[in-house]
């Protein structure tokens, strides 16, 4: 006898997202920081979160490196695994946003199609792509984790920017030139965007 897998059924909430927004005093949204390793994504996400916290706003950082220690443990760096990594992060961000939080995602997310798929999870004004642009040479100079040095020595394969492609966003909502703008200037630019677009 063949056993069929029971269909998944979505349970509808009693408390709506709008009601959570009203309780929190602000809308939810997803700030998706993308860029090369060492460009400053995590630094900016944490600084923005700190500023939001000081304003009594509910937020949380989903850092790509941290997620690979748990939720995405076991995924490698093939194109397929990278895509699945981004999909899982996007699904987690969707849950946090549904809970009414401002979600800050810091992840290389090198493929444009993967980022656009995640964008489709959200309403038009809910997903904010932030391209932390930094020349490869500057990222290599910074090399906070020593990864570029290992990649150049052939000790790390499929490393974004060296032996694996990074597809830059075409029209991000926010562009940060982290080799020319200070973290303080960049945070101010992001907060101004959130205020001007009704997220704060």
DOMAR-565357 format. One record per atom (N, C-alpha, C): residue number from 1; residue in one letter; chain; atom name; x, y, z. Coordinates in pm, 1 decimal, decimal comma, m for minus. Example, Ala and Ser with C-alpha at 12.3 -4.5 7.8 and 13.67 -1.06 7.14 Angstrom:
i aa ch at c1 c2 c3
1 A A N 1319,0 m569,0 780,0
1 A A CA 1230,0 m450,0 780,0
1 A A C 1320,0 m330,0 780,0
2 S A N 1285,0 m225,0 708,0
2 S A CA 1367,0 m106,0 714,0
2 S A C 1290,0 3,0 787,0
***
This chain:
i aa ch at c1 c2 c3
1 X A N 84,6 m119,3 0,0
1 X A CA 0,0 0,0 0,0
1 X A C 88,1 124,3 0,0
2 X A N 60,1 214,0 m91,3
2 X A CA 139,6 335,9 m102,6
2 X A C 93,7 439,3 m0,9
3 X A N 189,0 493,4 72,0
3 X A CA 156,6 596,1 170,7
3 X A C 178,1 733,8 108,8
4 X A N 78,2 817,8 120,1
4 X A CA 88,0 953,4 67,0
4 X A C 130,6 1049,6 177,1
5 X A N 211,7 1146,0 139,5
5 X A CA 251,6 1249,6 234,1
5 X A C 135,1 1345,3 254,3
6 X A N 93,8 1367,3 379,6
6 X A CA m18,1 1459,1 401,5
6 X A C 18,3 1599,9 356,0
7 X A N m77,4 1671,6 298,3
7 X A CA m47,8 1807,0 250,1
7 X A C m21,6 1902,6 365,3
8 X A N 68,7 1998,1 341,2
8 X A CA 93,3 2101,8 440,5
8 X A C m19,6 2203,6 434,8
9 X A N m66,9 2243,1 550,7
9 X A CA m176,7 2339,3 559,7
9 X A C m129,5 2459,6 639,6
10 X A N m146,3 2576,2 583,0
10 X A CA m106,4 2698,5 653,0
10 X A C m215,9 2738,9 751,2
11 X A N m177,3 2758,0 876,3
11 X A CA m270,9 2805,1 977,5
11 X A C m269,3 2957,5 979,7
12 X A N m385,2 3015,8 973,8
12 X A CA m395,4 3161,1 971,2
12 X A C m390,3 3216,6 1113,1
13 X A N m316,1 3325,2 1133,9
13 X A CA m302,5 3381,3 1268,6
13 X A C m429,0 3453,0 1313,9
14 X A N m444,3 3463,1 1443,8
14 X A CA m551,1 3545,1 1500,5
14 X A C m504,5 3689,7 1509,2
15 X A N m376,7 3706,8 1545,9
15 X A CA m317,7 3841,1 1554,5
15 X A C m255,6 3874,6 1419,2
16 X A N m295,7 3985,1 1358,6
16 X A CA m245,5 4022,5 1226,3
16 X A C m112,8 4096,7 1236,0
17 X A N m44,6 4104,5 1123,9
17 X A CA 80,5 4180,3 1119,0
17 X A C 55,4 4327,3 1150,6
18 X A N m53,0 4382,9 1099,4
18 X A CA m85,6 4523,4 1127,5
18 X A C m105,4 4547,2 1276,2
19 X A N m165,6 4450,6 1345,3
19 X A CA m184,1 4464,3 1490,2
19 X A C m49,5 4460,2 1562,0
20 X A N 41,4 4377,8 1512,1
20 X A CA 175,6 4374,6 1571,8
20 X A C 247,5 4507,0 1547,1
21 X A N 230,8 4562,8 1427,9
21 X A CA 289,8 4693,5 1398,7
21 X A C 237,6 4798,3 1495,8
22 X A N 107,7 4794,7 1520,7
22 X A CA 46,7 4891,9 1611,3
22 X A C 101,9 4875,9 1752,3
23 X A N 117,9 4752,2 1796,2
23 X A CA 172,4 4726,4 1929,6
23 X A C 316,7 4774,5 1940,2
24 X A N 396,1 4748,4 1836,0
24 X A CA 538,1 4785,6 1837,8
24 X A C 560,8 4934,1 1815,9
25 X A N 466,6 4999,0 1749,4
25 X A CA 482,9 5141,5 1720,6
25 X A C 562,0 5168,8 1594,5
26 X A N 583,6 5066,4 1513,3
26 X A CA 654,0 5084,7 1385,8
26 X A C 622,9 4967,3 1294,2
27 X A N 646,6 4986,5 1165,4
27 X A CA 626,9 4880,6 1066,8
27 X A C 744,3 4782,8 1069,1
28 X A N 720,1 4665,2 1017,6
28 X A CA 830,3 4570,9 998,3
28 X A C 886,1 4588,5 857,8
29 X A N 1011,8 4553,9 842,5
29 X A CA 1074,6 4555,2 710,3
29 X A C 1200,8 4470,4 717,4
30 X A N 1257,6 4442,0 602,4
30 X A CA 1380,5 4363,1 594,9
30 X A C 1487,9 4445,5 525,9
31 X A N 1596,8 4469,0 596,3
31 X A CA 1713,5 4537,1 539,3
31 X A C 1813,1 4428,2 501,4
32 X A N 1833,5 4411,5 371,9
32 X A CA 1918,7 4301,3 324,4
32 X A C 2053,2 4358,2 279,0
33 X A N 2156,0 4341,9 363,8
33 X A CA 2290,5 4390,7 334,6
33 X A C 2363,9 4285,7 251,9
34 X A N 2403,4 4321,1 131,1
34 X A CA 2476,0 4229,1 44,1
34 X A C 2606,5 4293,7 m1,5
35 X A N 2707,3 4213,2 m25,6
35 X A CA 2837,0 4264,4 m68,7
35 X A C 2944,8 4160,8 m42,6
36 X A N 3064,1 4191,5 m86,2
36 X A CA 3176,6 4099,4 m68,6
36 X A C 3210,8 4079,7 78,7
37 X A N 3278,0 3971,2 108,1
37 X A CA 3331,4 3950,3 242,0
37 X A C 3428,3 4064,0 274,6
38 X A N 3412,6 4122,3 392,6
38 X A CA 3499,6 4232,1 432,4
38 X A C 3451,9 4368,8 389,2
39 X A N 3336,9 4375,5 322,5
39 X A CA 3287,1 4505,7 275,8
39 X A C 3227,2 4588,4 388,6
40 X A N 3187,1 4522,7 497,1
40 X A CA 3131,8 4595,7 610,9
40 X A C 2984,9 4568,5 638,1
41 X A N 2929,6 4463,0 581,7
41 X A CA 2787,5 4431,7 597,9
41 X A C 2748,9 4411,6 744,0
42 X A N 2819,1 4323,1 812,1
42 X A CA 2784,6 4291,4 950,7
42 X A C 2805,0 4412,0 1041,0
43 X A N 2912,8 4484,5 1018,8
43 X A CA 2939,7 4604,4 1098,9
43 X A C 2824,9 4703,0 1088,5
44 X A N 2779,9 4729,6 966,4
44 X A CA 2670,8 4825,2 946,6
44 X A C 2539,6 4772,9 1003,5
45 X A N 2510,6 4645,1 982,4
45 X A CA 2386,4 4588,2 1034,7
45 X A C 2380,7 4601,3 1186,5
46 X A N 2491,1 4573,1 1253,4
46 X A CA 2494,8 4582,8 1399,3
46 X A C 2484,1 4727,0 1446,4
47 X A N 2547,3 4819,3 1374,7
47 X A CA 2539,4 4960,8 1412,1
47 X A C 2397,8 5014,5 1393,1
48 X A N 2332,9 4975,1 1283,3
48 X A CA 2194,8 5018,7 1260,8
48 X A C 2103,4 4959,4 1367,8
49 X A N 2123,6 4831,8 1399,6
49 X A CA 2042,7 4770,0 1504,8
49 X A C 2058,6 4845,6 1636,3
50 X A N 2180,7 4886,0 1668,2
50 X A CA 2204,8 4959,6 1792,3
50 X A C 2128,2 5091,3 1793,8
51 X A N 2128,1 5161,4 1680,5
51 X A CA 2054,7 5287,7 1672,6
51 X A C 1904,1 5264,8 1685,7
52 X A N 1854,5 5158,1 1625,2
52 X A CA 1711,8 5126,3 1637,0
52 X A C 1676,6 5091,1 1781,0
53 X A N 1765,2 5017,7 1847,1
53 X A CA 1742,8 4980,8 1986,8
53 X A C 1733,2 5104,9 2074,5
54 X A N 1820,0 5201,8 2050,2
54 X A CA 1817,3 5325,9 2128,4
54 X A C 1687,8 5402,6 2106,3
55 X A N 1621,8 5376,8 1993,3
55 X A CA 1493,4 5440,9 1963,0
55 X A C 1375,5 5353,5 2006,2
56 X A N 1405,1 5248,3 2084,5
56 X A CA 1302,6 5156,8 2137,2
56 X A C 1226,4 5085,8 2025,8
57 X A N 1297,4 5050,8 1919,8
57 X A CA 1237,2 4980,4 1807,8
57 X A C 1280,7 4834,2 1810,2
58 X A N 1191,0 4747,1 1770,7
58 X A CA 1213,4 4603,2 1777,7
58 X A C 1284,7 4555,9 1650,9
59 X A N 1405,3 4505,3 1667,7
59 X A CA 1484,2 4464,2 1551,3
59 X A C 1570,9 4344,1 1587,6
60 X A N 1624,1 4278,9 1482,6
60 X A CA 1713,4 4165,9 1505,1
60 X A C 1802,3 4147,1 1383,2
61 X A N 1929,6 4111,8 1409,3
61 X A CA 2025,9 4087,9 1301,8
61 X A C 2035,6 3938,2 1273,2
62 X A N 2018,3 3902,1 1147,1
62 X A CA 2044,6 3766,3 1099,9
62 X A C 2175,4 3771,0 1021,8
63 X A N 2282,1 3722,6 1083,7
63 X A CA 2414,3 3728,4 1022,0
63 X A C 2445,4 3596,3 952,2
64 X A N 2487,9 3605,6 827,6
64 X A CA 2513,1 3486,0 748,4
64 X A C 2613,0 3391,0 811,6
65 X A N 2720,7 3445,2 868,5
65 X A CA 2821,3 3359,8 932,2
65 X A C 2762,2 3286,4 1051,8
66 X A N 2686,8 3358,4 1134,2
66 X A CA 2626,7 3296,7 1252,4
66 X A C 2525,5 3188,6 1214,1
67 X A N 2448,5 3213,4 1109,3
67 X A CA 2347,1 3116,3 1068,2
67 X A C 2410,0 2987,5 1016,0
68 X A N 2530,9 2996,3 962,7
68 X A CA 2599,1 2874,2 916,8
68 X A C 2645,8 2787,5 1033,7
69 X A N 2639,8 2840,2 1154,4
69 X A CA 2674,4 2761,6 1273,3
69 X A C 2555,5 2681,7 1324,7
70 X A N 2434,8 2713,6 1275,5
70 X A CA 2315,9 2645,7 1324,3
70 X A C 2218,7 2611,2 1213,9
71 X A N 2129,2 2704,4 1182,0
71 X A CA 2024,1 2680,4 1083,1
71 X A C 2078,7 2628,8 950,7
72 X A N 2188,9 2685,6 905,9
72 X A CA 2246,0 2648,3 776,0
72 X A C 2370,6 2561,4 788,7
73 X A N 2386,9 2500,8 905,0
73 X A CA 2499,8 2410,3 925,5
73 X A C 2488,4 2294,0 827,7
74 X A N 2597,6 2256,6 767,4
74 X A CA 2595,6 2145,5 673,1
74 X A C 2589,5 2189,1 528,4
75 X A N 2555,2 2316,0 504,5
75 X A CA 2556,2 2367,4 367,9
75 X A C 2697,8 2408,9 330,7
76 X A N 2737,4 2378,4 208,8
76 X A CA 2869,6 2416,9 161,6
76 X A C 2864,0 2545,5 82,3
77 X A N 2952,4 2557,1 m16,7
77 X A CA 2962,5 2681,4 m92,9
77 X A C 2948,7 2658,4 m243,5
78 X A N 2886,2 2547,6 m280,6
78 X A CA 2849,3 2529,3 m420,5
78 X A C 2736,9 2627,5 m453,1
79 X A N 2711,5 2647,2 m581,3
79 X A CA 2604,2 2739,8 m618,4
79 X A C 2470,2 2693,6 m560,8
80 X A N 2445,8 2564,4 m563,6
80 X A CA 2320,6 2511,1 m510,1
80 X A C 2309,8 2535,2 m360,3
81 X A N 2418,8 2510,1 m287,8
81 X A CA 2416,4 2530,4 m142,9
81 X A C 2406,9 2678,4 m107,1
82 X A N 2472,7 2763,1 m183,3
82 X A CA 2462,8 2906,6 m157,9
82 X A C 2318,6 2953,9 m178,2
83 X A N 2253,3 2903,3 m281,7
83 X A CA 2114,7 2941,1 m307,6
83 X A C 2023,2 2894,6 m194,8
84 X A N 2045,8 2772,8 m146,8
84 X A CA 1965,2 2721,8 m36,0
84 X A C 1992,6 2801,0 91,4
85 X A N 2116,9 2840,6 111,7
85 X A CA 2153,9 2923,7 225,8
85 X A C 2073,0 3053,2 225,3
86 X A N 2067,2 3118,6 111,1
86 X A CA 1993,8 3245,0 99,6
86 X A C 1843,7 3221,5 115,2
87 X A N 1792,8 3113,3 59,4
87 X A CA 1649,6 3083,9 73,3
87 X A C 1611,6 3067,1 219,8
88 X A N 1692,9 2993,4 294,3
88 X A CA 1663,0 2971,8 436,2
88 X A C 1669,0 3102,8 514,3
89 X A N 1768,5 3183,8 484,2
89 X A CA 1777,0 3313,5 551,7
89 X A C 1653,4 3396,8 519,6
90 X A N 1611,7 3394,2 392,9
90 X A CA 1493,0 3468,7 353,1
90 X A C 1368,1 3420,8 424,6
91 X A N 1354,8 3289,5 440,2
91 X A CA 1238,6 3235,6 510,9
91 X A C 1241,4 3276,6 658,3
92 X A N 1359,3 3274,3 719,4
92 X A CA 1371,1 3318,5 858,2
92 X A C 1336,3 3466,5 870,2
93 X A N 1385,4 3546,4 775,8
93 X A CA 1355,2 3689,6 776,7
93 X A C 1205,8 3713,5 761,8
94 X A N 1138,9 3631,9 680,0
94 X A CA 994,9 3646,3 661,8
94 X A C 921,3 3623,1 794,2
95 X A N 964,1 3524,1 871,9
95 X A CA 900,5 3497,0 1000,8
95 X A C 921,8 3612,6 1097,9
96 X A N 1044,7 3664,0 1102,9
96 X A CA 1073,5 3775,9 1192,1
96 X A C 993,0 3899,3 1152,2
97 X A N 982,8 3924,7 1022,5
97 X A CA 906,1 4040,0 975,1
97 X A C 758,1 4022,8 1006,0
98 X A N 708,4 3900,5 993,1
98 X A CA 568,5 3874,3 1025,3
98 X A C 541,5 3897,8 1173,4
99 X A N 644,3 3877,3 1256,2
99 X A CA 631,5 3903,5 1399,4
99 X A C 637,0 4052,6 1431,2
100 X A N 661,7 4135,0 1328,9
100 X A CA 659,3 4279,3 1347,1
100 X A C 794,2 4344,1 1366,9
101 X A N 902,3 4270,5 1343,6
101 X A CA 1035,9 4323,8 1367,0
101 X A C 1094,9 4388,2 1242,5
102 X A N 1191,3 4474,8 1265,7
102 X A CA 1279,1 4522,7 1159,8
102 X A C 1395,4 4423,8 1154,4
103 X A N 1408,9 4355,1 1043,0
103 X A CA 1507,2 4247,6 1029,7
103 X A C 1626,2 4298,6 949,6
104 X A N 1744,8 4278,3 1003,5
104 X A CA 1867,0 4319,5 935,0
104 X A C 1945,0 4194,4 897,3
105 X A N 1953,0 4166,0 768,7
105 X A CA 2023,3 4047,7 719,7
105 X A C 2158,8 4090,5 664,2
106 X A N 2265,0 4029,0 714,5
106 X A CA 2399,8 4054,3 662,7
106 X A C 2450,6 3924,1 602,2
107 X A N 2447,5 3916,2 470,5
107 X A CA 2486,8 3792,5 401,9
107 X A C 2541,1 3827,3 264,0
108 X A N 2650,4 3763,8 224,6
108 X A CA 2708,6 3791,6 92,7
108 X A C 2602,9 3776,9 m16,0
109 X A N 2526,5 3667,4 m10,7
109 X A CA 2418,6 3639,3 m107,5
109 X A C 2460,5 3680,9 m248,2
110 X A N 2554,5 3606,7 m308,0
110 X A CA 2622,4 3654,0 m428,7
110 X A C 2540,1 3654,4 m556,8
111 X A N 2430,2 3576,8 m558,8
111 X A CA 2356,9 3563,1 m684,9
111 X A C 2232,4 3650,6 m687,1
112 X A N 2221,4 3728,9 m792,3
112 X A CA 2110,2 3823,3 m806,4
112 X A C 1975,1 3751,9 m804,0
113 X A N 1965,8 3638,8 m870,8
113 X A CA 1838,4 3566,2 m877,5
113 X A C 1792,1 3521,2 m739,4
114 X A N 1885,7 3482,4 m654,3
114 X A CA 1849,8 3440,2 m518,5
114 X A C 1795,6 3557,2 m438,0
115 X A N 1859,1 3672,7 m452,1
115 X A CA 1811,0 3790,3 m378,9
115 X A C 1673,7 3833,2 m429,2
116 X A N 1651,8 3823,7 m559,5
116 X A CA 1521,6 3860,9 m614,9
116 X A C 1413,7 3762,4 m571,3
117 X A N 1450,2 3636,7 m556,4
117 X A CA 1352,7 3539,3 m506,3
117 X A C 1311,5 3574,7 m363,8
118 X A N 1408,7 3611,1 m281,2
118 X A CA 1375,8 3651,1 m144,7
118 X A C 1290,4 3777,7 m145,8
119 X A N 1321,7 3871,1 m232,4
119 X A CA 1241,5 3993,6 m242,4
119 X A C 1094,1 3959,7 m267,0
120 X A N 1070,0 3855,7 m345,1
120 X A CA 932,2 3818,4 m378,0
120 X A C 854,6 3766,9 m256,9
121 X A N 924,5 3737,0 m146,9
121 X A CA 857,5 3692,4 m24,9
121 X A C 781,8 3806,3 42,4
122 X A N 815,6 3929,9 7,2
122 X A CA 768,9 4046,3 82,0
122 X A C 689,9 4141,6 m6,6
123 X A N 616,3 4231,1 58,4
123 X A CA 547,2 4335,2 m16,6
123 X A C 650,3 4432,6 m73,7
124 X A N 606,7 4515,6 m165,8
124 X A CA 699,2 4598,9 m243,6
124 X A C 786,3 4689,1 m157,2
125 X A N 728,7 4747,0 m50,8
125 X A CA 803,2 4842,8 31,0
125 X A C 864,8 4778,7 155,0
126 X A N 854,6 4646,4 166,2
126 X A CA 899,0 4578,5 288,1
126 X A C 1042,9 4527,7 278,6
127 X A N 1091,5 4507,3 157,0
127 X A CA 1226,3 4454,2 135,2
127 X A C 1316,3 4566,0 84,0
128 X A N 1424,1 4592,1 157,4
128 X A CA 1515,3 4701,4 124,4
128 X A C 1654,2 4642,0 102,9
129 X A N 1696,8 4640,7 m22,4
129 X A CA 1828,7 4586,1 m54,5
129 X A C 1934,0 4694,6 m35,5
130 X A N 2035,3 4662,5 43,1
130 X A CA 2144,1 4756,4 70,7
130 X A C 2273,2 4695,6 16,3
131 X A N 2324,8 4756,0 m88,2
131 X A CA 2449,1 4707,5 m148,8
131 X A C 2566,3 4778,1 m82,3
132 X A N 2643,8 4701,7 m5,0
132 X A CA 2763,3 4755,7 59,6
132 X A C 2878,0 4734,2 m39,1
133 X A N 2900,6 4835,5 m119,2
133 X A CA 2997,1 4826,4 m229,2
133 X A C 3137,2 4860,2 m179,3
134 X A N 3230,6 4773,9 m211,8
134 X A CA 3369,5 4796,8 m171,7
134 X A C 3459,9 4726,5 m273,0
135 X A N 3561,8 4795,0 m324,9
135 X A CA 3651,1 4730,4 m421,9
135 X A C 3715,3 4604,6 m364,1
136 X A N 3734,7 4506,1 m449,4
136 X A CA 3794,5 4380,7 m405,1
136 X A C 3928,7 4404,6 m336,8
137 X A N 4009,5 4495,1 m392,6
137 X A CA 4140,5 4522,2 m334,0
137 X A C 4131,5 4573,5 m191,8
138 X A N 4031,8 4657,2 m164,7
138 X A CA 4013,3 4709,6 m28,9
138 X A C 3965,1 4599,5 65,1
139 X A N 3875,5 4513,9 16,5
139 X A CA 3829,9 4401,6 98,8
139 X A C 3946,5 4309,2 133,2
140 X A N 4034,4 4288,2 36,1
140 X A CA 4152,4 4204,7 61,2
140 X A C 4247,2 4272,1 160,0
141 X A N 4258,4 4403,4 150,6
141 X A CA 4345,9 4475,5 243,6
141 X A C 4293,4 4462,7 386,2
142 X A N 4162,4 4474,1 401,4
142 X A CA 4102,6 4461,7 534,7
142 X A C 4113,8 4317,2 584,5
143 X A N 4062,4 4224,9 506,5
143 X A CA 4066,7 4080,1 532,7
143 X A C 4057,8 4046,6 681,9
144 X A N 3947,6 4086,4 749,4
144 X A CA 3940,0 4070,3 894,8
144 X A C 3946,3 3925,7 942,8
145 X A N 3908,2 3831,7 858,2
145 X A CA 3907,6 3690,8 898,5
145 X A C 4021,5 3611,1 834,6
146 X A N 4104,5 3678,3 755,5
146 X A CA 4214,5 3609,5 689,1
146 X A C 4170,8 3517,3 576,5
147 X A N 4047,8 3535,9 527,9
147 X A CA 3992,9 3444,6 426,9
147 X A C 4049,0 3469,9 287,7
148 X A N 4070,1 3597,0 254,8
148 X A CA 4123,9 3627,3 121,3
148 X A C 4263,9 3569,6 105,1
149 X A N 4343,4 3581,3 210,1
149 X A CA 4479,4 3527,1 205,6
149 X A C 4475,7 3376,5 181,1
150 X A N 4384,1 3308,6 249,6
150 X A CA 4371,8 3163,7 231,1
150 X A C 4320,2 3130,1 91,5
151 X A N 4225,9 3212,1 42,0
151 X A CA 4170,8 3187,5 m91,9
151 X A C 4277,7 3205,7 m198,9
152 X A N 4359,4 3310,3 m184,4
152 X A CA 4467,2 3334,3 m280,6
152 X A C 4570,9 3222,1 m277,7
153 X A N 4585,2 3160,3 m160,6
153 X A CA 4682,0 3050,9 m146,5
153 X A C 4623,3 2916,8 m189,2
154 X A N 4497,3 2918,2 m232,3
154 X A CA 4433,1 2794,9 m276,3
154 X A C 4382,4 2706,5 m164,4
155 X A N 4377,8 2762,2 m42,1
155 X A CA 4332,0 2683,1 72,5
155 X A C 4180,3 2686,2 87,4
156 X A N 4115,0 2783,4 24,1
156 X A CA 3968,9 2793,0 24,0
156 X A C 3923,1 2796,5 m120,9
157 X A N 3832,0 2709,3 m155,2
157 X A CA 3779,0 2704,3 m291,4
157 X A C 3641,9 2771,9 m296,7
158 X A N 3599,9 2811,3 m415,2
158 X A CA 3468,5 2874,2 m435,2
158 X A C 3450,2 2994,8 m343,6
159 X A N 3553,0 3078,0 m336,2
159 X A CA 3546,4 3195,9 m249,5
159 X A C 3499,3 3315,9 m331,5
160 X A N 3392,8 3379,6 m285,7
160 X A CA 3330,8 3488,9 m360,4
160 X A C 3429,1 3602,7 m385,1
161 X A N 3438,2 3644,6 m509,9
161 X A CA 3527,0 3753,3 m548,3
161 X A C 3661,8 3705,4 m598,4
162 X A N 3699,4 3582,5 m561,9
162 X A CA 3828,0 3525,9 m603,9
162 X A C 3805,5 3411,3 m702,1
163 X A N 3737,8 3308,2 m656,6
163 X A CA 3714,5 3191,0 m741,8
163 X A C 3566,2 3161,7 m761,1
164 X A N 3482,6 3254,1 m717,4
164 X A CA 3338,1 3241,4 m736,5
164 X A C 3281,7 3380,7 m759,1
165 X A N 3180,8 3390,1 m844,8
165 X A CA 3130,3 3519,6 m889,7
165 X A C 3045,7 3588,8 m782,3
166 X A N 3050,1 3722,6 m784,2
166 X A CA 2954,5 3803,1 m707,6
166 X A C 2879,3 3890,4 m807,2
167 X A N 2746,8 3878,2 m808,4
167 X A CA 2662,9 3956,0 m898,7
167 X A C 2607,3 4076,2 m823,5
168 X A N 2659,7 4193,2 m853,7
168 X A CA 2619,6 4314,7 m783,1
168 X A C 2475,2 4350,7 m815,5
169 X A N 2403,8 4409,9 m721,1
169 X A CA 2266,8 4454,1 m747,9
169 X A C 2263,5 4559,6 m857,9
170 X A N 2158,6 4555,6 m937,6
170 X A CA 2143,1 4655,8 m1042,9
170 X A C 2086,9 4785,9 m990,4
171 X A N 1980,8 4775,7 m909,7
171 X A CA 1914,9 4894,6 m856,1
171 X A C 1879,0 4872,5 m709,4
172 X A N 1977,7 4871,7 m622,2
172 X A CA 1947,2 4855,5 m479,7
172 X A C 1875,9 4978,9 m425,7
173 X A N 1796,6 4958,8 m322,8
173 X A CA 1731,1 5073,8 m260,0
173 X A C 1833,7 5169,0 m199,0
174 X A N 1940,3 5112,4 m144,3
174 X A CA 2044,8 5193,8 m80,8
174 X A C 2181,1 5144,4 m128,7
175 X A N 2266,5 5236,8 m167,3
175 X A CA 2403,7 5204,4 m206,8
175 X A C 2499,8 5267,0 m107,1
176 X A N 2581,6 5184,2 m45,6
176 X A CA 2683,1 5229,8 49,3
176 X A C 2820,2 5205,8 m12,8
177 X A N 2899,3 5309,9 m27,1
177 X A CA 3037,6 5295,7 m74,1
177 X A C 3126,2 5290,6 49,8
178 X A N 3148,4 5170,5 100,8
178 X A CA 3211,5 5159,4 232,4
178 X A C 3359,6 5193,6 231,9
179 X A N 3419,1 5207,6 113,4
179 X A CA 3558,9 5250,9 108,5
179 X A C 3570,2 5402,8 112,9
180 X A N 3456,5 5472,4 97,4
180 X A CA 3458,3 5618,9 97,3
180 X A C 3371,3 5680,5 206,9
181 X A N 3272,7 5605,5 252,9
181 X A CA 3184,1 5655,5 357,0
181 X A C 3220,0 5591,8 490,7
182 X A N 3216,8 5671,7 596,0
182 X A CA 3241,9 5617,0 729,0
182 X A C 3119,9 5537,0 774,6
183 X A N 3138,1 5445,9 870,1
183 X A CA 3021,6 5374,1 923,4
183 X A C 2914,3 5468,8 975,6
184 X A N 2955,2 5576,8 1040,7
184 X A CA 2857,9 5672,4 1094,3
184 X A C 2776,8 5736,0 981,7
185 X A N 2842,9 5775,2 873,8
185 X A CA 2773,1 5833,5 758,8
185 X A C 2679,0 5731,6 695,2
186 X A N 2723,7 5608,9 686,9
186 X A CA 2642,7 5503,7 624,9
186 X A C 2518,4 5473,6 707,4
187 X A N 2535,0 5466,9 838,4
187 X A CA 2420,9 5442,3 927,0
187 X A C 2319,5 5554,8 914,4
188 X A N 2367,4 5678,6 908,8
188 X A CA 2277,7 5792,9 894,6
188 X A C 2200,9 5784,3 763,3
189 X A N 2266,6 5745,1 656,7
189 X A CA 2200,8 5731,3 526,7
189 X A C 2088,6 5627,3 533,2
190 X A N 2115,5 5517,0 599,7
190 X A CA 2015,3 5410,4 611,9
190 X A C 1897,9 5455,6 697,4
191 X A N 1926,4 5519,0 810,4
191 X A CA 1819,1 5566,4 898,1
191 X A C 1734,2 5672,4 829,1
192 X A N 1798,4 5759,6 752,3
192 X A CA 1723,4 5861,3 677,5
192 X A C 1629,9 5795,2 577,1
193 X A N 1678,0 5691,0 511,0
193 X A CA 1593,0 5619,8 414,3
193 X A C 1472,7 5558,5 485,1
194 X A N 1496,5 5494,9 599,0
194 X A CA 1386,9 5432,6 673,0
194 X A C 1284,7 5536,1 717,6
195 X A N 1332,5 5650,5 763,1
195 X A CA 1241,2 5756,6 806,4
195 X A C 1161,7 5811,2 688,4
196 X A N 1230,7 5838,3 578,4
196 X A CA 1163,9 5897,2 461,4
196 X A C 1062,8 5802,0 398,5
197 X A N 1080,0 5671,8 421,4
197 X A CA 989,5 5573,8 361,6
197 X A C 891,6 5512,9 462,6
198 X A N 876,8 5580,5 576,1
198 X A CA 773,2 5543,9 671,4
198 X A C 799,4 5420,9 754,7
199 X A N 925,4 5377,9 762,7
199 X A CA 957,1 5259,7 843,0
199 X A C 987,9 5294,8 988,1
200 X A N 1021,7 5419,1 1013,9
200 X A CA 1052,4 5461,7 1151,1
200 X A C 938,2 5544,7 1206,5
***
